[in-house]
Amino acid sequence: MRILIDESLDVRMKKYFGDFETYTVKYMEWLGIKNGKLLNLHRKMVLLFLSQQIRI
């Protein structure tokens, strides 16, 4: 499974996902991009998108 962690969450969360392919918005150089656009940017790659924001 591939996971994208939003910039609103602590990047240290990545360690809790073990062997999964886990990326952060910062690592992907997508800081500042709104959640809806983030989902469209890498829709084929990401199977789980984690964010703490209420609206996407």
N, C-alpha and C positions, 0 to 999 in steps of 0.2 A: 504494500500500500504506500502511496505517496501522500505526504502531508505538507501543507503550507501553513506556517504560523504567521499571523498578522503582526504588524508593528505595534499594535496595542497590547500585545502579550510579551512577557519576558522571554528573551531568546534562550534562556537556560532550560525552558520547557523541553527543548529538543532532546535532551538526554533521557527523558522519560519514555521515548518512543522506540528505544532499542534499535532493532535491525531495520525498521522502516526507513524508507527514503524520506528524510525530513528536511525541509528547506524553510528559511525565514524570508520574510519580505525584504529585510535588509540584505541578506546574502544574494538575493536575486536582483538587487539594486532597483527595487520597486517602491522605495519609501515615498510617501505622499500620494500614492495612487489610491483612489477610492475603491472600496471593496467590490462593487459591481464590475468595475473595469479589471480588477485583479482576477476575478473569476473568469472573465473573458480572455485575458492575456494567456492564461495557462490552463484552460479548461480541460484539455486532453491529458495534461500531466497530473493535475491535482485531483485526488479522490476524496480528500478531507481538507476542509479549510477551517482553521480555528481563529476566532476573533472574539473579543470581549465586548464589542460594540453591539448595541441593540438593533440599529437599522443597517441594512446592507443594500 
